[in-house]
Amino acid sequence: MTSTESVQKAPVKDPWDLPDVSGLVVGVLGGTGDQGRGLAYRLARAGQKVIIGSRAAERAAAAAGELGRSVEGIEGTDNAECARRSDIVIVAVPWDGHAKTLEALRADLAGKLVVDCVNPLGFDKKGAYALKPEEGSAAEQAAALLPESRVTAAFHHLSAVLLQDEAIEEIDTDVMVLGESRADTDLVQALAGRIPGMRGVFAGRLRNAHQVESLVANLISVNRRYKAHAGLRVTDV
């Protein structure tokens, strides 16, 4: 190549060119709780195949049966089978059971794309406040406990009330998605975009997960003050 010849650069990838995830099976650990149940309902309503996981298979089956009265494509089983049979696994368990649950499922979650949406929070007379795990965040704790999984963080700022309300057609909010691999965060963004009104927005690596998880404490204060179910929108993107 001579000095006068230009080097042709590869075209820049469109950040909104996201993969098709419609055929992937989504597991929801903690799918019998309000947040997990709401996410399971919305994803199934969007046409996703969903498996609800619980420590007790009968509880998961009961929750899936209740949701199955209004949407198709949901079944329930114990956490281990849920993890094994799913392509993407959403972790929506209570914070106080987060580490213990993931430790027990390390082998079952190996090779899986894991989406942690757990918010480490404390509550006192002044309201909600953020906790900071030793690893830095719930998502980073998950990554430390699941070295053979691909851990991302997303779905932190969603109202369980709105997610479960069958009368609501669209959830007007953005979902901040964090992770180490752009291919993995693209998949999670695409999954969020399956829910009408929702959009997944890349928001950095897992080291930035703490402030995303912590923001839920502020949203709880907003909701209490204004009697709302607040979400987030990222402008100019």
Buried (B, 14 or more C-beta within 10 A) or exposed (E): EEEEEEEEEEEEEEEEEBEEBEEBBBBBBBBBBBBBBBBBBBBBBBEBBBBBBBBEBEBBBBBBEBBBEEBEBBBBBBBBBBBBBBBBBBBBBEBEEBBEBBEBBBEBBEEBBBBBBBBBBEEEEEBBBBBEBEBBBBBBBBBBBBEEBBBBBBBBBBBBEBBBBEEBEEBEBBBBBBBEEEEBBBBBBBBBBBBEBBBBBBBBBBEBBBEBBBBBBBBBBEBEEEEEBBBBEEEEE
